[in-house]
Amino acid sequence: MKSYLLVFFGLIASGKSTLAEKFAESENMDYLNTDRVRKELAGIEATQHLSEEPGQGIYSPEFTERTYAAMLARAVDSLGQGRGVVLDGSYSRCRDRAAVLACGRPENVSVRFIWCSCSDIEVKRRLAMRARDPLAVSDGRWEIYLSQKESFEPPDELDPDQLFHLNTEADPGFLLRQIRQWLGA
């Protein structure tokens, strides 16, 4: 597979992290997750759960900017070493997605976005499962999902060949095959 910078994005509990990590592993690509990077920057364990309100603490706009900047800096390092990169995060704003596109240009890599989504019922189910998992990294909760849903900027700025919209309620193996087919692998 040629060198890619892939962004798995969407609302919390949309299945993006599950698919992003599996895809990165199967294709031997570097994997960067906003939840992990955010907590690393804050100096806390990845599995430490915080119950901060949307837009507060390490989820404030300033800390989020810092997190996305760190993700891009790490991606540029990996791309400079000839490695493909998978970014996993909400990327809910046009400007965050534009920054990723700009990051890929000097490296001459193909930048593609995989928009992960699922039904509200499935989000509730996944959030309930996550709440019981002591190894879960995400601090996502229903009220955060609702807040994200209100502020999410649809990726209308992306060209059709840059964007693949995926309903993640199917089997992950099937979804990974769909992604590979879309990428032409």
Buried (B, 14 or more C-beta within 10 A) or exposed (E): EEBBBBBBBBBBBBBBBBBBBBBBEEBEBBBBBBBBBBBBBBEEEBEEBEEEEBEEEBBBEEBBEBBBEBBBEBBBEBBEEEBBBBBBBBBBBBEBBEBBBEBBEEBEBBBBBBBBBBEEEBBEBBBEEBEEEEEBBBBBBBEBBEBBEEEBEEBEEBEEEBBBEBBBBEEEEEBBEBBBEBBEE
